[in-house]
């Protein structure tokens, strides 16, 4: 801990003691979230012994020509409710030194990196989820200057304020065919990129009853093509047998395939994605669970919603043990000065996603612990999730903008949330979003949302029907005020037909932002890119300070 403090002091001295213009520059950002909790038995908000909890961090980065060094100080005293319990206390879990020399880029210490789509390797941070699997070791990157890009990583992963047990090492290469020579640059009309990755982990076999592989490897090949208005990309990955808590210690190999295609022109965009994954959970400690120490990342093939009800009640979490998913999206702008387009045009977006289990069968008398057989990229009968949504946005005049959204969702709680006996929820959601510009600096925005679930045995499914209203007032460029009310008016239990009132105010000045909020927050699920965590109910004040320099 003391040596980390010396690193920070050295950076500050180098930057401020000798002048930024001749001896480099220093920049970074700071954020502190403080929450005061009140017990609220009506919504299930627990009694928090400390009453006040705090998450905070400060990034400090020093740069001088080809050299860069940085550190991040983090503090959890104690961590906000809903964050993993491993975040306790303070420390400097992220620090690094980086040097670029010609075509070579070397990093020692902590770093984030990704190979391809991430299905083989991705070290990243998602602060809202409380997730950080940063690598700690060495990274080398090489750019030949004529279309060849190489990466190499070696190290261990961050686990809260410590390190994971396993060692991770990997290489990645990418070739842009058009850049190999000037003649290819001219002859090849499409821009073609080919790549491949290999990553392995080492962990000692500590199991008393099974013989576990101590070295587990995974590899992937990929390619993408840009051709005029078209784009295609695909990646295939395989993983050798990797018994872990995730797959109940079976010896089945894993594999995954991701395909993306898109077409775009003025006023029109079309995208299509397809994915199949089978037993592709890959972590550096086979005994860890949930989201700790994941080596790879499995992209979500569903739309990431931003409106409150669809985003927090029924978001989809990727099922690493197996799923087949498809998504299509069409965005079209109806031309101006037409009957439907009006004076400013009308934006229409339609999206559909569908996720199901694999077509699989259990292996009888399975003495080899393979577990099951699958037909790759063949959907099973069980539907995990589906989402059809349409959004229409229109500017009425210089002051008024309106939007309407409709969602029809199917959500299997037993699979996605790991519950038993909750069953499938079918929900339809209507959202109206109206923004009115009162004057040059004053804007008023209203959201009205309604969610209705189907009836089953005379009762509405899950928590029943919800209504949400949001009123937001902005005084540019400094102030914003908001009041939100979520009402679970259709709950089958009358005692749970609760109003979740919540108010907030924010002030922005230069690179500083201050916000204060108070009210009830219901229990729910918070997801980023198909990775989710449960958020408990809470009642109280939240104060946040964000600043960059």
N, C-alpha and C positions, 0 to 999 in steps of 0.2 A: 504494500500500500504506500509506503514512504517513498519508494523509488518512482512510483507513478506520479507522486506530487512533484518530485524533482524534475520530471520530464515536462510537466506543465509550466513550472517556474522557468525552466530553460527556454521554452518557446516564447513566453512573455518577455523575458529579458532580451532575447535576440530581436524581437519585433519592436518593442517600445524603447529599449535602452539605447539602441543604435540608430533608430530612424527607419521608417518603413520604406522610403524611396530607395535607399542603398542596400539595405540588409533584409529585404523581403517584406512580405505582408502577412497580416494575421486577420482571419475572419472566422465566423462561426455563428452559432445560434443557441438560444436558451429557451427552455420551456418548463413551466412549473404548473402542475394541476393539484389544487388543494380542495378536498371535499369534506364538508361537515355533515355527519349522518344523524338522522333522527329515526328512532324505531317507529315502525308503522305496521302493526300486525294485520291491518286490513288488506294491505297489498303484499304482505310477506316480507317487508324490509326488516332485516335482523337488527338486533341490538349490537352496535359496534363499540367495544370497550374503550377504544381510544377516542371515540367521537370524531376526531379529525385525522384524516389520512392524506398522504402526499406522494405524488410521483414527480420527479424532476430530473432534468438532464441538461448538460451543457457541452456542446461540441466546440472545440478550439482547433483551428487548422492554420498551420504556418507554411507559407510557400516562398521559395526563393529560387528563381530560374527553374532548373530541372529538378529541384529537391522539394519534397513536401512531407510534412510530419503533422500528425494530429492525435488527439485524444478525446474521449468522451467520458465525462464524469456523470454518474447516475446515482440517484438517491430514491429509496422507497421506505418511507417512515410513517406508518407501514404502507404497503402497496394498496392502491384503491381496490375496493370490492370488485371481484370478478377477474382480477389479474391472477396469474399463476402464483401459488404460495411461495415458489422459489425466489421470487423477487423480495428480498428482505435486506435492509441495511443500505450501505453506500459503498462506492468503489469506482474504479476506472477499468471496466471490463473491455474497453475498446481503445487501442492505441497502435500506431503504426508509423513507419517511415517508408517513403517511396521515392525512387530515383529513376528518371528517364534519361537514357543515354543513347542518342541516335534511334535505332530501330528496336532497342530493348527497353523494357519497362519492368522494374523489379520492386516488389513490395515485401517488407518484413514486418511481421506483427499481425494485426487484425485486418480483414478485408472481406468484401462481398464480391461475389462473382456468379456467373451463370453460363452454362454450356447449352447452346441451342434454345429450345423452348423451356428447358429446366427439368425435363423428365428424367435426365441422367444426373444432373447436378445443378443446384441453385442454393447459394448462400445469400440470405437477404434478411431484412428487418421489416416488420409490420408493427409499428409502435402501438397502434390502436388495439391490436390483438394481444399485445404483450409477448410477441414472438420475435426471437432473434437467434439465428443459428450461424452467426459470423464465424468464419474460419480464423484460426490463429496459427500462423506458421509462415510459409513463403509462397509467393505467387510470382510467376514469370510470364510476361507477355511479349510476343515478338511480331513485328509488322515488317514484312520483307520490302514493302514499298511497291510491289508489283502484283498484289492480289492474294498473297499468302499470309494468313493470320494464325498464330499459334499461341496457346495458353497452357500453363502447367500450374497445378496447385498441390500443396502438401501441408498437412497440419491436422489440428484437432478442432472440434466445434465448441462454440460457446454453449454453456448450460447455466443460465442465470448468472451468478458471479463466479462460477467455476468452469471446468472444461469437461467435455464428454470423455468416456473411456476409450472409444475407438479412434483409430488413425485413418484419415481420409487422404487419398492421393488420386490425381487424375490429370488427363491430358485432353486437349481439344484442338482440332485443326479445322480451318475453313479456307476454301479457295474460291475467289471470285474470278470465273473464267475470263470475263471481259477485260480484267486488269492485268492478265498475264503478259500481254504484249500489245503494242499499239495496233497491230494488224487485227487481232481478235477484237479489240475495242471497236473497230470499224465494221468488221464482218458480222459479228454477232449482234443481231437486232435485240433479242431478249437479253436481259441481264440475268445470268445464271450463277448461283452460288451453291457449292457442295460442301458438306461438313461431316465430321465424325468425332465421337467422344468415347473415352473409356475412363471409368472411375471404379476404384476398389476401396474397400474398407478392411481394416484389420481389427479384430477383437478376440481376445483369448477365450477359448472354450471353457466356460465355467459351469456347464451343466453336468449334473451327476448321473443322469439317466439316458441322455442322448449324446450322440457324437455330432457336434455342430461344426460347420465350416468356419475356420478362423479368418480366411480371406474370401470375401464375397465381391465379385466383380459385376459391373453392368456396362453395357456399351450401347451406342446409338449412332445411326446414320441419318442424314437429313439433306434436304435440298429445297431451294426456292427459286422461282422464276418470276421476274417482272417483264411483261411484254405488253407495251402500250398501256391500255386501260385494265389489263388483267394481271392478277397476282395469284400464284399457287405456291404452297409450301407443304411439306410433309416430313415427318420424323418417325422412325421406327426404333424402339429400344427393347433390349432384353436384359434380364437379370438372372444370374445363376441361383440355385436353390439357397434360400435365405430364411431358415426357420427363426421365428420371432414371436413375441407376444401378439403382434398384429394378426398373424395368420394361424395362430394356435400351434406353432412349431411344426408346420408341414414342410416337406422338401420339394414342393412344386416350383418350377421355374416361373419367373414373371416376364411379362411382355406388355408393350403398349404401342399404339399407333395413333398419331394425330395428323389430321389433314385439314388445311384451310384453303379456301379459294375466295376471291373477291373480284368484283368488277366495279369501276367507278367512272363516271363522266359528269359533266356539269348538270346538277340537279338530280342525279341518280346514283345510288350506291347499293350494291348487292353483295352480301357475304354468306358463305356457307362453311360450317365446321363439322367435322365428324371425329369421334374419338372412341377407342376401345382400350381399356386397361384391365389387366389381370394380374393380381398379386404383385403390385408394383410399389408397395410401401418399402422404403429404403432408408434406414436410419443407422447411425454409427454405434448405437447401443441397442442391441436386440431386446433388452429387458425394459426399455423405456416405453411409455405409452403416449397416447394422445398426439400432441404435436411436438414433442421434445426431440431434438437431435435428428430431424429429418435431413437427409442428404439431398434428396430431389424434391421437385415441385410438380404436381399434377394440375395442369391448367383446367379451369372450370369451362365447360361448354354450355354455359347458361348466361343470360343477361344479368349484369350486376345493377340492380335497381338502386335508385337514390331516394325515392319517396318512402315515407315512414312505414306505412303498413306492409307493402310487399317486401321491403328491405329487411325488416326486423321480425316479422311474424313467421314468414315461410321462405327464408333464403336457403339455397342448396349448398350442401357440403359434399365435396368430391369423395366418393367411396373408393379408397385406394385398393381394396381387395378385389374389386371388379365392378365394371360398369360399361355400358355402351351408350354413347350420347351423340345427339345430333342437334345442330342449331342453324337456323336460317334467319337472315335479317335483310329487309328491303327498306330503303329510305328514299323518298321521292319528293321533290319540291314541285308543286303545281305552279305553273308559270304565272307571272304577274299579268294583271289586266285581262284575266279570263274569268268565267262565271264562278268557278270554284277557287281560283287563286286570288281574286280581288286585286286591290291596288298593290299589295306587297308580296303576294304569293302565299302559298300554304304548304307547310312541311308535314308530310305524312310518313310515319315509320311503323312497320309491322315486323314483329319478332316472334319466333316460335322455337322452343327447345323441348327436347324429350330425352329422358334418361331412364334406362332400365337395367336390370341385372343381366349377367351373362347367361347364355344358354349353357347350362352346366349340369353335371350329374355326379353324385357322390360315388366313390369307388368302393365297392363292397370288399370286405376282408382285406383292408388296405394295410398290409404289413410293411410296405415301403414308405408309409406316411406321405403319399402324394396328395391325398385329400380329395381331389375331384378332377374331373375331366371337363374341358370347355371346348366350345366351337368359337374360335376367335372371330370377333366382330359380328357375332350372331346374337341379336337381342333375345333375352329370356322373356318369359311371360309376365314377370313381376315388374310393374312400372314404379320406379322410385320417385320420379318428379316429371312434371310437364308444365309448361308455361306458354300461353298464347297472350300476347299483349299488342295493343295498337295505340299509337300516340299521334295526336293532331295538334300542331302548333300554328298559330296565326297571329299576325300583327294587324290589328283593326285600324289603328291610326297611329300618329306619332306618340300618343300617350298610353294607348291601351294594347296589351298583349294577352292572349288567352291560350290555354292548352287544355286538352282533354285526353285522359288515358284510361284504357280499359285493360284489366288483367283477368285471365281465367287460369287458375292454378290447381294442380293436383300434387299433393305432398304426403309422402309416406313417413309418418313420424317415427315408426318403429325402426326403420332402416336409417334415416338421416340423423335422428337424435339418439339412437341406441336405446329406445324405450320399449316396453313390452305392453301389448294390449291397447295402445293408443290408436292404432289403425291409420287409415288414409283420410286426409282432409281435402275436401274440394271447396275452393273459395273463388268468388268473383269480386273484383275490386273496381270501383269507379273513382276517378280523381279529376277534380277541376282545379286549375292553376291560373289565377288572374293577377296580372301585374298592371298597375296604373301609375303613371308618372305625374305626380301632382305639380311639380315644377322642375327646374333644371337639376336641383340637388335633392329633391324629396320624392321618394318612391314608396308606394304601398303595394304589398303583395298578399294575396289570400289563397290558401289551399283548403279545399274541402275533400275529404276522403271517406269512402264508405266500403266496408268489407262485409260480405255475407257468405256464410258457410252453408252447405247443404244440410238438410234435416235427415237424421237417422234415428229410427225408432221414436219419432215424435220430438226429438231434441236436435238442436243445431250441433254440428260436429265441433269438436275441440272447444274453444272458448266462445263460440258463437259469433255474433255480429259486433263489429266495431264501427265507430264514427270518429273521425279526427278533423279538427279545425285548427288552422294555423294563420295567424295574422302577423305580418312582418312589416316594420316601418324603418326605412333607411334614410339617413341624412348624410349624403355623400360630402366629403370622403371620410368622415370620422365616426359617425354614430350609426348603430343599428339596434332595434328593439324588436322582441318577438314574444308572442304568447301562444302556447300550444295546449290544446285539450284533447286527450284521447279518452273515449268513453266506450267501455265494454258493455253496452246496453243490452246485448243479446245473450249474455251468459246464462246458462241453464240454472246456475246457482245465483239467486237474487242478491245474496250478500256480496257477490263479486262483480256486480254491475257498478263499477267504480269509475269516477272521473280522475284521470291522471293529468292534473293541471301543472303546467311548467312555463316559467317565464325567464327571459334572458335579456341582458343588455351588453353590448360590446362597444369598445372605443379603440380606434386605430389612429396612431400618430407616427408618421414616418415608418420605421421598421418595427414598431412596437404595437402589440395588440393585447388589450385587457378585456376580459369578459367575466361577467358574474351571472349566475343562474340559480334559480330556486324552484323546487317543486318535486313532484313524484315522477319517478321513472320506473316503468314496469319491467318485470323480468322478461328476458327475450334472448335472442341469438344475434350476435354481431359477426358478420362475415366479410372477408376481404379476399377476392379471387378464389372462392371455393374453400377457404380455410376459415373455420368458425370457432367461436368460444361462447359459452353461456354467460350472460350478464344478469346478476341478481337484481331484484327490485331494490330501490333506494328512495330515500326521502331526505332532502336537505339542500344545503348550499354548495355550489361548486365555483371556485375562482381559478381562472387560468391566465397566465402571463406568457406571452410569446414574444421573442425579440431576436433580431439578427443583426450582425455587425460585420 
